[in-house]
Amino acid sequence: MGNRIGAGGVNRRELIGMAAATAIGGLVPAAASAARSKPAVRVLDFRARPNTHEYLALFAGDGGGMPKPEPLAGFIAALDSAGVDQAVFPGRQSTIMIEGRRAEVTLSNDYVAGCIKAYPDRLIGLVGVDPAKRLAALREIDRGIALLGMKGVSIDLPGVQADDRMMYPIYYKCMELGVPVVITQGPRMGNLSNPRAISTIAEDMPDLKIVCSHAIYPQVDEWIALAFRGRNIFIEASMYHFMPGAEAIFAAANGPLQDKIIYGSAFPFAPLADVALFKARMRDAKALDKVLYRNAAGVLGIV
């Protein structure tokens, strides 16, 4: 996942920060005051990876703008500072294309499980698997759920569409175990970020809980329509809350999709503290509670 954007070399965290400042600055004083006076709600950040040496090593040489590495305890302290009660830490085992060649990006599920064990009340793990590894991926899912205590499965598409037949054994396994599948749908996914492919999966497997991570931009209307129509589809739009088109995300979250949108910060690629800006753009207190906590907790089966 690259971290530099455009010829000017603006990094992603800087770009998001500028967009967020513009968004929050657009609030009228009364609205901003009302946002600050809202009662505290629980926050479950659905995509927040610790900025430990082990995790940041996956993205060495990927550009500036990343926070400095620190021990896991430092990440927990940062959650406290941002007002985040729990964070979802997905494993990462994926095959990606770098300059025309395939490369493996791997973070051991055992490492993720070790972090969860250290802070079981704060961190929730997802099994990371590479669907291209076929049977080995299925066995790793079994191990991750049964032995490591993970609550779902996280996948990056191995150069195929989400509805490719290679992917279906993963989905069937998740459905068999009663856990959600989290499918990365951005950023820089090109035509692999495909609402139609997700729609096909949802229709084929109506009992499979599907979370589309980094979804929505630039196909904002398509993703919103998909989540509205598919009862088993959830949208986690981390990275895009304050980008162009975000108004539609908040309109949906405050209204018809308040049961289908899940908050995620995308830390360490965006600040944990962005949750405060997110809260300020939520008008409905019940919807805020759902988007920040209840929807994610329901998908993960922890309520």
GINOR-V427343 format. One line per field, one symbol per residue. ss: DSSP state (H for helix, E for strand, C for the rest). phi: phi as a letter, one per 40 degrees, with the letter a starting at -180 (. if undefined). burial: b if it has 16 or more other ideal C-beta (glycine too) atoms within 10 Angstrom, else e. A space follows every 50 residues. Layout:
ss=???
phi=???
burial=???
//
This chain:
ss=CCCEECCCCEEHHHHHHHHHHHHHHCCCHHHHHHHHHCCCCCCEECCECC CCHHHHHHHCCCCCCCCCCCCHHHHHHHHHHHCCCEEEEECEEEEEEECC EEEEEEECHHHHHHHHHHCCCCEEEEEEECHHHCHHHHHHHHHHHHCCCC CEEEECCCCCCCCCHHHHHHHHHHHHHCCEEEEECCCCCHHHCCHHHHHH HHHHCCCCCEEEECCCCCCHHHHHHHHHHCCCEEEECCCCCCCCCHHHHH HHHHCCCCCCEECCCCECCCCCCHHHHHHHCCCCHHHHHHHHHHHHHHHH CCC
phi=.cbbbgccgcccccccccccccccccccdcccccccccccbcbbccaacc ccdcccccbdgchcgccccacddccccccdccgccabcbccbbabbcbfg bcacbbbdcccdccccccbccbbbbbccbbdccfcccccccdccccbcgc babbbbccgbcccccdccdccccccccgbcbbbcbicfcgcccbdccccc ccccbccccbbccfchbccdcccccccccccbbbbbbdgbcbcdgcdccc ccccbcbccbbbcacgdccacdccdcccdcbccbcccdccccaccccccc gbb
burial=bebbbeeeeebbbebbbebbeebbeeeeeeeeeebeeeeebebbbbbbbb bbeebbeeeeeeeebbbebeebeebbebbeebbbbbbbbbbbbbbeeeee eeeebebebebbbebbeebeebbbbbbbbbbbeeeebbebbeebbeebeb bbbbbbbbeebbbeebbeebbebbbebebbbbbbbbbeeeebbbbebbbe bbeebeebbbbbbbbbbebbebbbebbeebebbbbbbbbbbbbeebeebb ebbbeebbebbbbbbbbbbbbbbbbbbbbbbbbeeebbbbbbbbbbbbbb eee
//
